């Protein structure tokens, strides 16, 4: 039986890193339950 792979992408803002009116936007990529956060500059 072949294993099922999963993949997902979410975008979010880290409000605790807010500087004035600007906050960093991050992408979270999840593959098979393992996730990685990337900053989008």
N, C-alpha and C positions, 0 to 999 in steps of 0.2 A: 504494500500500500504506500502510495506517495504522500509525503508530508505536505500539509497546506501552509503556504507562506502568507503572512499578512504584512501590509504596508499602510502607513498613514502619515499625513502631514497636518500640523496645526500651527496657527500663527497666534502670538500673544504679546502683550506689552508688560514689561516689568515696571510697575508703577513705583516700586520702592527705589528705583534708580532715576526717578524723575528729576530733571534739571530745568527749572523754569517751566516753560510750556512744552519741553521736549522730553520724550521717553523712548528708550530703545525698543525696537521691535525684534522679536525672536521667532524662529521657526523650530518646531520640534518634529523630528523625523523619527518614526517608530517602525522597526522591522522585526517581526517575530518576537514582540514583547520587549525588545531592547531599544532604548531611546537615546537621542542625541539632540542637544539644543545648539542652535547656530544663531549668532547675531546677524541681523540684516542691516547693514550700514547704508 
